[in-house]
């Protein structure tokens, strides 16, 4: 696959470390998350079978 996305990152191979550094670079622009008592409580499933339908 040829990357045709017009970014200033030409020639950069994204890695988890690279992505985290990019996130940390812009973190101050991002909104704060919800307080702990307002965060959704997701249902945990043992497997994905209930989602198959």
Secondary structure as UniProt FT lines:
FT   TURN            8..11
FT   HELIX           16..26
FT   HELIX           27..29
FT   HELIX           36..38
FT   HELIX           49..51
//
